[in-house]
Structures are given as C-alpha cells and as structure tokens.
Amino acid sequence: MIVDLTDEQAREALPCKWGAVEPGVVPAWVAEMDFALAEPIVEAVTAAVRRGTAGYPPFGDLGVGAALTGFADRHWSWSPPADASVVVGDVIAGIRIALEVLCPPGPVVVPLPCYPPFRDIVTLTGRELVHVTVDPDTEDQDAAALDLQQVEEAFAAGARTLLLCNPHNPLGRVPRRDELEALATLAQQYGARVVADEIHGPLVLPGATFTPYLEVDPTGILVTSHSKTFNTAGLHTAQVVVLDEAEQSALRAIPLPQNHAYSPLGMIAAVTAWTDCDDWHAALVTRLTEQRTLLAQLLETHLPKARMRPLEATYLPWVDLRDYGLEDPAAAGLEHGVRVAAGQAYQPGLAGHVRLNTATTPLRLEQMVERLAAAVAGSRP
Ligand SMILES: Cc1ncc(COP(=O)(O)O)c(C=O)c1O
C-alpha cells in the first residue's frame, strides 16, 4: 500500500526536497516522504481538478472540521466539536493567527530545540521570544520532558503563551499525559495560553501514546493538518481548533487577508485523508516502524558512537554525533552525498547534531547512514 517513489518520480513529486540536491545526493532534510500519495487522495483531488475546482475556496469548511473529528475519535477517542475547527492555509499560518487573535500580549515561550519557523513566526508577530531548553543529548526520553520549572519562571516573568510541539519535532518524543496536565495547571495559574502544534499527532509509533492537548486543557489552541502524515503540504490546508465559541467566532471574523491562503483542493484532500485513508495510514505507521528498526541497526553497524533518541513519533530521528568530534556533521554529510538537517537550525549554537528523515526506501536509508559515517570518519567521498 505504501508505494516508494523512484528518484525520477520523487524529483517531480517533491520539488522542494529533491530539487535542493544534486542528482545522486540522498535528500533527508525537509519533512516530506518519498512515498506516493494515498490513492483516495489522488482520486478525490484529480476528480476535483477535472471538475474545474480551482477557484477561490468556499465560505464554510467543506466538512474539514467534521472529518478531523472523525479521525480524532477513531484514533484517539477524542471528539472535538466539528464546528470548533477553522480552516487556515498551513500550520505556521495557524500559529501566527492564534498569536494575533487569541493569545494575550506578552512574550512567547518556545522550548528548544524547536522546529525553526516557530522562532520566525513569533518574531514576525512582534512578540518577544523566551526559550526554555531540554537536554538535547540524553538517550532517556523522560529526561527530555518539558522543564516546568523553567516554564514557570518564564510565566512569572511575564510570558503568557507557550508553543508546544506535540509530538515533538525534532526530538521525536511524545509528551506524557501527566506532563501535559501539569503544563495545563501551570498555564491556568498564570492565565497563559498553550498553542499546541499537533501536526505529527497521527505519526505516533507503537510503544507511545498520543494525548491531544485540548483533552487536558480546554483553553488550549490546537493547530494541526493532515499534511505531514499524508504528504500534501503543497495543497495548503490546516486547521485551528478552539473550544470556546466566542473564540471560534473571533477567528471566523478576521479580515480575509489575515487568513486567505487555504485552497479548495487542500480542503478536499483534508476531508479525504481524515475520512478515507485509515488503511493507508496504518500501512504508513508500519513502514515507519520498520524504518526505525532498520535505522537502529544501521547506526549500530556504521556509526556506533551515535546516540539516537528513542523515536516515539515522526520519521525525523534526532541523532547526536558529537562523539565523532565534528562541529557540523550535516555540512560534512553533504560533501559525501547526503543532505540531512543540521542540529544548530533547531537550537542555535548546538554543535554535532543532525535530524534525519527515514520516510524513504530501506536502500536510501542505508546510503544515508553509510554516507554520514564516511563523512564523520573524514574519508574521501
Ligand atoms: C512541528 C511542525 N509544525 C509545522 C510544520 C509545517 O507545517 P505547515 O507546512 O502546515 O506550515 C512542520 C513541518 O515539518 C512541523 O514539523
């Protein structure tokens, strides 16, 4: 059911990921998967294009909210009301709108390491950034829990919003329910809002349990999309979900230029992904779990001094290569035929880390690790 793209097909399908590397280089940087789209999405979007559906998006949501409710109910036994969802262009736009419309004034807490656009979007909204850090190096995922003492200090000093990445990119960690409950209690105490980016929620792998943040904090703001799980980022449809009706109305009342970047094709893809692709999604999780196992074996063989975090979710493992003594292993990797994401993009100043992308063929994953191993060993390409 998961169909691998050949290099030629991937260059056509994923122009950002594959267009950024020379032929022969394995692209393992941006979070896109080298897999064909789920057939129901291909059919629904193709049929819409044949009908000429290429105009402005509709008023109303074409059923995107109800479709997310169905998916959340089937997978997480959580049923947000269908009309709690407001369609936005993408997750980062949704976070911006949440900050502009819903969050109290004051600095915004962004735990590090973080998905790099989190920092940009906070700055673009004119908010001050406050960082809290978790230990990026431990092999014990529990030690990478959000440091609530640092969060409390930031709230006590005036911050009133926290951007939560649940599950976490790039750490691949799924926050435990009790941690989220403790965060919710803290937020309530200080009148702070938590904006939960849960784009990776459907990518939790066997062994971990996903808790939707709004389940523990009804004042939370959920921003999500089907796009990371179903490889449709270019179709531009995401969702902001808030449970308070006045806030839903406030979101729907914002001027068009503040929220205009979603597309009817993306909305059709979203409804199909959330509704008709459970089999494909199950096959994807199986494939990503196999790739996780393969990666562990490959690291043990070729990069035995690498420390990989237990990958609880996503296809984006975070690997500590500092024992090999290179400041920037990603730059060295590029010279050896693999493009991975550099750790310092996620935490400025952090040396020796990379983020990989396992959503590809076993062969490309093998090449990825072998080439990184050659790079850190300093051998000639
Ligand atoms: C945590 C996280 N949020 C948001 C995004 C981007 O989402 P979008 O393209 O919908 O803005 C990504 C992409 O990898 C991500 O990892």
PDBQT file of the ligand as one rigid body, heavy atoms in Angstrom, charges set to zero:
ROOT
HETATM    1  C1  LIG A 401       6.180  20.757  14.071  1.00  0.00    +0.000 C 
HETATM    2  C2  LIG A 401       5.855  21.261  12.700  1.00  0.00    +0.000 A 
HETATM    3  N1  LIG A 401       4.948  22.235  12.551  1.00  0.00    +0.000 NA
HETATM    4  C3  LIG A 401       4.636  22.713  11.336  1.00  0.00    +0.000 A 
HETATM    5  C4  LIG A 401       5.241  22.221  10.204  1.00  0.00    +0.000 A 
HETATM    6  C5  LIG A 401       4.905  22.807   8.882  1.00  0.00    +0.000 C 
HETATM    7  O1  LIG A 401       3.567  22.743   8.642  1.00  0.00    +0.000 OA
HETATM    8  P1  LIG A 401       2.924  23.640   7.528  1.00  0.00    +0.000 P 
HETATM    9  O2  LIG A 401       3.606  23.329   6.241  1.00  0.00    +0.000 OA
HETATM   10  O3  LIG A 401       1.489  23.216   7.537  1.00  0.00    +0.000 OA
HETATM   11  O4  LIG A 401       3.108  25.062   7.972  1.00  0.00    +0.000 OA
HETATM   12  C6  LIG A 401       6.185  21.207  10.305  1.00  0.00    +0.000 A 
HETATM   13  C7  LIG A 401       6.854  20.690   9.116  1.00  0.00    +0.000 C 
HETATM   14  O5  LIG A 401       7.676  19.838   9.147  1.00  0.00    +0.000 OA
HETATM   15  C8  LIG A 401       6.498  20.717  11.591  1.00  0.00    +0.000 A 
HETATM   16  O6  LIG A 401       7.399  19.737  11.764  1.00  0.00    +0.000 OA
ENDROOT
TORSDOF 0
